[in-house]
Amino acid sequence: MMTPFDFVAVQEAASNQWAFFGAAIGAGVTAIGAGIGIGRIGASANEGIARQPEAANDIKGGSLILAAFIEGVSLFAIVVALLIALK
């Protein structure tokens, strides 16, 4: 026979499983979003350099800064997902 304490332990284990699932989904969506964002930056930078080669250094610098911002946001999102999983 289950005691009320056993029932609470089962509920806590089930909520932890949902937290792990949510963290996994969050980390996956973050990685996909960062990949898409950096891919679009690279494609746009290549197109811009092909259209105006004399502005290559400016375009490279701007795209590097944008890629760093995307990486920072994605790292922050993955840390939040890990904090949710390890609550």
Contact map, one row per residue, 1 for C-alpha under 8 A:
111000000000000000000000000000000000000000000000000000000000000000000000000000000000000
111111100000000000000000000000000000000000000000000000000000000000000000000000000000000
111111100000000000000000000000000000000000000000000000000000000000000000000000000000000
011111110000000000000000000000000000000000000000000000000000000000000000000000000000000
011111111000000000000000000000000000000000000000000000000000000000000000000000000000000
011111111100000000000000000000000000000000000000000000000000000000000000000000000000000
011111111110000000000000000000000000000000000000000000000000000000000000000000000000000
000111111111000000000000000000000000000000000000000000000000000000000000000000000000000
000011111111100000000000000000000000000000000000000000000000000000000000000000000000000
000001111111110000000000000000000000000000000000000000000000000000000000000000000000000
000000111111111000000000000000000000000000000000000000000000000000000000000000000000000
000000011111111100000000000000000000000000000000000000000000000000000000000000000000000
000000001111111110000000000000000000000000000000000000000000000000000000000000000000000
000000000111111111000000000000000000000000000000000000000000000000000000000000000000000
000000000011111111100000000000000000000000000000000000000000000000000000000000000000000
000000000001111111110000000000000000000000000000000000000000000000000000000000000000100
000000000000111111111000000000000000000000000000000000000000000000000000000000000000000
000000000000011111111100000000000000000000000000000000000000000000000000000000000000000
000000000000001111111110000000000000000000000000000000000000000000000000000000000001100
000000000000000111111111000000000000000000000000000000000000000000000000000000000001100
000000000000000011111111100000000000000000000000000000000000000000000000000000000000000
000000000000000001111111110000000000000000000000000000000000000000000000000000001000100
000000000000000000111111111000000000000000000000000000000000000000000000000000001101100
000000000000000000011111111100000000000000000000000000000000000000000000000000001000000
000000000000000000001111111110000000000000000000000000000000000000000000000000000000000
000000000000000000000111111111000000000000000000000000000000000000000000000011001000000
000000000000000000000011111111100000000000000000000000000000000000000000000011001000000
000000000000000000000001111111110000000000000000000000000000000000000000000000000000000
000000000000000000000000111111111000000000000000000000000000000000000000000000000000000
000000000000000000000000011111111100000000000000000000000000000000000000010011000000000
000000000000000000000000001111111110000000000000000000000000000000000000010000000000000
000000000000000000000000000111111111000000000000000000000000000000000000000000000000000
000000000000000000000000000011111111100000000000000000000000000000000000000000000000000
000000000000000000000000000001111111110000000000000000000000000000000110010000000000000
000000000000000000000000000000111111111000000000000000000000000000000000000000000000000
000000000000000000000000000000011111111100000000000000000000000000000000000000000000000
000000000000000000000000000000001111111110000000000000000000000000100100000000000000000
000000000000000000000000000000000111111111000000000000000000000000100100000000000000000
000000000000000000000000000000000011111111100000000000000000000000000000000000000000000
000000000000000000000000000000000001111111110000000000000000000000000000000000000000000
000000000000000000000000000000000000111111111000000000000000001001100000000000000000000
000000000000000000000000000000000000011111111100000000000000001000000000000000000000000
000000000000000000000000000000000000001111111110000000000000000000000000000000000000000
000000000000000000000000000000000000000111111111000000000000000000000000000000000000000
000000000000000000000000000000000000000011111111100000000011001000000000000000000000000
000000000000000000000000000000000000000001111111110000000000000000000000000000000000000
000000000000000000000000000000000000000000111111111000000000000000000000000000000000000
000000000000000000000000000000000000000000011111111110010010000000000000000000000000000
000000000000000000000000000000000000000000001111111111110010000000000000000000000000000
000000000000000000000000000000000000000000000111111110000000000000000000000000000000000
000000000000000000000000000000000000000000000011111110000000000000000000000000000000000
000000000000000000000000000000000000000000000001111111110000000000000000000000000000000
000000000000000000000000000000000000000000000001111111110000000000000000000000000000000
000000000000000000000000000000000000000000000000100111111000000000000000000000000000000
000000000000000000000000000000000000000000000000100111111110000000000000000000000000000
000000000000000000000000000000000000000000000001100111111111000000000000000000000000000
000000000000000000000000000000000000000000000000000001111111100000000000000000000000000
000000000000000000000000000000000000000000000000000000111111110000000000000000000000000
000000000000000000000000000000000000000000001001100000111111111000000000000000000000000
000000000000000000000000000000000000000000001000000000011111111100000000000000000000000
000000000000000000000000000000000000000000000000000000001111111110000000000000000000000
000000000000000000000000000000000000000000000000000000000111111111000000000000000000000
000000000000000000000000000000000000000011001000000000000011111111100000000000000000000
000000000000000000000000000000000000000000000000000000000001111111110000000000000000000
000000000000000000000000000000000000000000000000000000000000111111111000000000000000000
000000000000000000000000000000000000000010000000000000000000011111111100000000000000000
000000000000000000000000000000000000110010000000000000000000001111111110000000000000000
000000000000000000000000000000000000000000000000000000000000000111111111000000000000000
000000000000000000000000000000000000000000000000000000000000000011111111100000000000000
000000000000000000000000000000000100110000000000000000000000000001111111110000000000000
000000000000000000000000000000000100000000000000000000000000000000111111111000000000000
000000000000000000000000000000000000000000000000000000000000000000011111111100000000000
000000000000000000000000000000000000000000000000000000000000000000001111111110000000000
000000000000000000000000000001100100000000000000000000000000000000000111111111000000000
000000000000000000000000000000000000000000000000000000000000000000000011111111100000000
000000000000000000000000000000000000000000000000000000000000000000000001111111110000000
000000000000000000000000011001000000000000000000000000000000000000000000111111111000000
000000000000000000000000011001000000000000000000000000000000000000000000011111111100000
000000000000000000000000000000000000000000000000000000000000000000000000001111111110000
000000000000000000000000000000000000000000000000000000000000000000000000000111111111000
000000000000000000000111011000000000000000000000000000000000000000000000000011111111100
000000000000000000000010000000000000000000000000000000000000000000000000000001111111110
000000000000000000000000000000000000000000000000000000000000000000000000000000111111111
000000000000000000110010000000000000000000000000000000000000000000000000000000011111111
000000000000000100110110000000000000000000000000000000000000000000000000000000001111111
000000000000000000000000000000000000000000000000000000000000000000000000000000000111111
000000000000000000000000000000000000000000000000000000000000000000000000000000000011111
